[in-house]
Amino acid sequence: MPANPAEPVAVTPGVLANPSQSLERQEGALEALLRRRVEAALADPAPTIPQEEVFAMLRARHASPKSGHRFDE
């Protein structure tokens, strides 16, 4: 956002002309990114962490007064 509201704002060509098409492109790019991340995670040879261990770590982190969060079941 410009410091002066009277200043023009740069707009990517076509965004205002067809906002739904712009949104579809953005959604497509996000979906492709997420797909690549999931595929990379599934291909990772590192050992998995059991669900119980992950939740125990999360509970410990959120129970810590340092975190400022609480996690109640």
PyMOL CGO cylinders between C-alpha atoms (Angstrom):
from pymol import cmd
from pymol.cgo import CYLINDER

trace = [
    CYLINDER, 0.00, 0.00, 0.00, 1.45, 3.39, -0.93, 0.3, 1, 1, 1, 1, 1, 1,
    CYLINDER, 1.45, 3.39, -0.93, 2.26, 5.83, 1.85, 0.3, 1, 1, 1, 1, 1, 1,
    CYLINDER, 2.26, 5.83, 1.85, 0.10, 8.45, 0.15, 0.3, 1, 1, 1, 1, 1, 1,
    CYLINDER, 0.10, 8.45, 0.15, -3.44, 7.21, -0.62, 0.3, 1, 1, 1, 1, 1, 1,
    CYLINDER, -3.44, 7.21, -0.62, -3.54, 9.54, -3.62, 0.3, 1, 1, 1, 1, 1, 1,
    CYLINDER, -3.54, 9.54, -3.62, -0.66, 7.67, -5.28, 0.3, 1, 1, 1, 1, 1, 1,
    CYLINDER, -0.66, 7.67, -5.28, -1.61, 5.12, -7.92, 0.3, 1, 1, 1, 1, 1, 1,
    CYLINDER, -1.61, 5.12, -7.92, -1.33, 1.46, -7.01, 0.3, 1, 1, 1, 1, 1, 1,
    CYLINDER, -1.33, 1.46, -7.01, 0.39, -0.94, -9.40, 0.3, 1, 1, 1, 1, 1, 1,
    CYLINDER, 0.39, -0.94, -9.40, -2.00, -3.63, -10.59, 0.3, 1, 1, 1, 1, 1, 1,
    CYLINDER, -2.00, -3.63, -10.59, -0.98, -6.76, -12.46, 0.3, 1, 1, 1, 1, 1, 1,
    CYLINDER, -0.98, -6.76, -12.46, -2.51, -6.65, -15.94, 0.3, 1, 1, 1, 1, 1, 1,
    CYLINDER, -2.51, -6.65, -15.94, -5.66, -8.72, -16.19, 0.3, 1, 1, 1, 1, 1, 1,
    CYLINDER, -5.66, -8.72, -16.19, -6.31, -8.99, -12.46, 0.3, 1, 1, 1, 1, 1, 1,
    CYLINDER, -6.31, -8.99, -12.46, -9.17, -6.52, -12.48, 0.3, 1, 1, 1, 1, 1, 1,
    CYLINDER, -9.17, -6.52, -12.48, -10.32, -7.47, -15.97, 0.3, 1, 1, 1, 1, 1, 1,
    CYLINDER, -10.32, -7.47, -15.97, -10.94, -11.09, -14.97, 0.3, 1, 1, 1, 1, 1, 1,
    CYLINDER, -10.94, -11.09, -14.97, -10.46, -11.66, -11.23, 0.3, 1, 1, 1, 1, 1, 1,
    CYLINDER, -10.46, -11.66, -11.23, -11.85, -15.21, -11.31, 0.3, 1, 1, 1, 1, 1, 1,
    CYLINDER, -11.85, -15.21, -11.31, -9.25, -16.28, -13.87, 0.3, 1, 1, 1, 1, 1, 1,
    CYLINDER, -9.25, -16.28, -13.87, -6.51, -14.70, -11.75, 0.3, 1, 1, 1, 1, 1, 1,
    CYLINDER, -6.51, -14.70, -11.75, -7.81, -16.57, -8.69, 0.3, 1, 1, 1, 1, 1, 1,
    CYLINDER, -7.81, -16.57, -8.69, -7.86, -19.84, -10.63, 0.3, 1, 1, 1, 1, 1, 1,
    CYLINDER, -7.86, -19.84, -10.63, -4.21, -19.34, -11.65, 0.3, 1, 1, 1, 1, 1, 1,
    CYLINDER, -4.21, -19.34, -11.65, -3.28, -18.60, -8.05, 0.3, 1, 1, 1, 1, 1, 1,
    CYLINDER, -3.28, -18.60, -8.05, -5.16, -21.66, -6.79, 0.3, 1, 1, 1, 1, 1, 1,
    CYLINDER, -5.16, -21.66, -6.79, -3.50, -23.81, -9.47, 0.3, 1, 1, 1, 1, 1, 1,
    CYLINDER, -3.50, -23.81, -9.47, -0.04, -22.59, -8.47, 0.3, 1, 1, 1, 1, 1, 1,
    CYLINDER, -0.04, -22.59, -8.47, -0.76, -23.24, -4.78, 0.3, 1, 1, 1, 1, 1, 1,
    CYLINDER, -0.76, -23.24, -4.78, -2.08, -26.72, -5.52, 0.3, 1, 1, 1, 1, 1, 1,
    CYLINDER, -2.08, -26.72, -5.52, 1.05, -27.52, -7.57, 0.3, 1, 1, 1, 1, 1, 1,
    CYLINDER, 1.05, -27.52, -7.57, 3.29, -26.28, -4.75, 0.3, 1, 1, 1, 1, 1, 1,
    CYLINDER, 3.29, -26.28, -4.75, 1.45, -28.35, -2.14, 0.3, 1, 1, 1, 1, 1, 1,
    CYLINDER, 1.45, -28.35, -2.14, 1.52, -31.41, -4.40, 0.3, 1, 1, 1, 1, 1, 1,
    CYLINDER, 1.52, -31.41, -4.40, 5.32, -31.08, -4.81, 0.3, 1, 1, 1, 1, 1, 1,
    CYLINDER, 5.32, -31.08, -4.81, 5.77, -30.73, -1.04, 0.3, 1, 1, 1, 1, 1, 1,
    CYLINDER, 5.77, -30.73, -1.04, 3.63, -33.78, -0.29, 0.3, 1, 1, 1, 1, 1, 1,
    CYLINDER, 3.63, -33.78, -0.29, 5.44, -35.84, -2.93, 0.3, 1, 1, 1, 1, 1, 1,
    CYLINDER, 5.44, -35.84, -2.93, 8.82, -34.78, -1.49, 0.3, 1, 1, 1, 1, 1, 1,
    CYLINDER, 8.82, -34.78, -1.49, 7.68, -35.65, 2.04, 0.3, 1, 1, 1, 1, 1, 1,
    CYLINDER, 7.68, -35.65, 2.04, 6.46, -39.08, 0.93, 0.3, 1, 1, 1, 1, 1, 1,
    CYLINDER, 6.46, -39.08, 0.93, 9.75, -39.73, -0.90, 0.3, 1, 1, 1, 1, 1, 1,
    CYLINDER, 9.75, -39.73, -0.90, 11.85, -38.65, 2.12, 0.3, 1, 1, 1, 1, 1, 1,
    CYLINDER, 11.85, -38.65, 2.12, 13.77, -41.70, 3.40, 0.3, 1, 1, 1, 1, 1, 1,
    CYLINDER, 13.77, -41.70, 3.40, 13.97, -40.31, 6.95, 0.3, 1, 1, 1, 1, 1, 1,
    CYLINDER, 13.97, -40.31, 6.95, 12.13, -42.43, 9.53, 0.3, 1, 1, 1, 1, 1, 1,
    CYLINDER, 12.13, -42.43, 9.53, 8.62, -41.37, 10.40, 0.3, 1, 1, 1, 1, 1, 1,
    CYLINDER, 8.62, -41.37, 10.40, 7.59, -40.25, 13.88, 0.3, 1, 1, 1, 1, 1, 1,
    CYLINDER, 7.59, -40.25, 13.88, 4.67, -42.12, 15.46, 0.3, 1, 1, 1, 1, 1, 1,
    CYLINDER, 4.67, -42.12, 15.46, 1.52, -40.04, 15.98, 0.3, 1, 1, 1, 1, 1, 1,
    CYLINDER, 1.52, -40.04, 15.98, 1.58, -40.56, 19.75, 0.3, 1, 1, 1, 1, 1, 1,
    CYLINDER, 1.58, -40.56, 19.75, 5.12, -39.15, 19.93, 0.3, 1, 1, 1, 1, 1, 1,
    CYLINDER, 5.12, -39.15, 19.93, 4.22, -36.10, 17.84, 0.3, 1, 1, 1, 1, 1, 1,
    CYLINDER, 4.22, -36.10, 17.84, 1.21, -35.30, 20.02, 0.3, 1, 1, 1, 1, 1, 1,
    CYLINDER, 1.21, -35.30, 20.02, 3.27, -35.80, 23.18, 0.3, 1, 1, 1, 1, 1, 1,
    CYLINDER, 3.27, -35.80, 23.18, 5.81, -33.28, 21.87, 0.3, 1, 1, 1, 1, 1, 1,
    CYLINDER, 5.81, -33.28, 21.87, 3.03, -30.82, 20.98, 0.3, 1, 1, 1, 1, 1, 1,
    CYLINDER, 3.03, -30.82, 20.98, 1.41, -31.18, 24.41, 0.3, 1, 1, 1, 1, 1, 1,
    CYLINDER, 1.41, -31.18, 24.41, 4.76, -30.59, 26.12, 0.3, 1, 1, 1, 1, 1, 1,
    CYLINDER, 4.76, -30.59, 26.12, 5.44, -27.53, 23.99, 0.3, 1, 1, 1, 1, 1, 1,
    CYLINDER, 5.44, -27.53, 23.99, 2.00, -26.02, 24.59, 0.3, 1, 1, 1, 1, 1, 1,
    CYLINDER, 2.00, -26.02, 24.59, 2.05, -26.84, 28.30, 0.3, 1, 1, 1, 1, 1, 1,
    CYLINDER, 2.05, -26.84, 28.30, 5.31, -24.95, 28.74, 0.3, 1, 1, 1, 1, 1, 1,
    CYLINDER, 5.31, -24.95, 28.74, 4.78, -21.54, 30.35, 0.3, 1, 1, 1, 1, 1, 1,
    CYLINDER, 4.78, -21.54, 30.35, 7.38, -20.23, 27.91, 0.3, 1, 1, 1, 1, 1, 1,
    CYLINDER, 7.38, -20.23, 27.91, 5.12, -20.96, 24.94, 0.3, 1, 1, 1, 1, 1, 1,
    CYLINDER, 5.12, -20.96, 24.94, 2.18, -18.88, 26.18, 0.3, 1, 1, 1, 1, 1, 1,
    CYLINDER, 2.18, -18.88, 26.18, -0.25, -21.52, 24.88, 0.3, 1, 1, 1, 1, 1, 1,
    CYLINDER, -0.25, -21.52, 24.88, -2.24, -24.29, 26.49, 0.3, 1, 1, 1, 1, 1, 1,
    CYLINDER, -2.24, -24.29, 26.49, -3.34, -27.50, 24.90, 0.3, 1, 1, 1, 1, 1, 1,
    CYLINDER, -3.34, -27.50, 24.90, -6.22, -29.23, 26.68, 0.3, 1, 1, 1, 1, 1, 1,
    CYLINDER, -6.22, -29.23, 26.68, -7.83, -32.43, 25.51, 0.3, 1, 1, 1, 1, 1, 1,
]
cmd.load_cgo(trace, "trace")
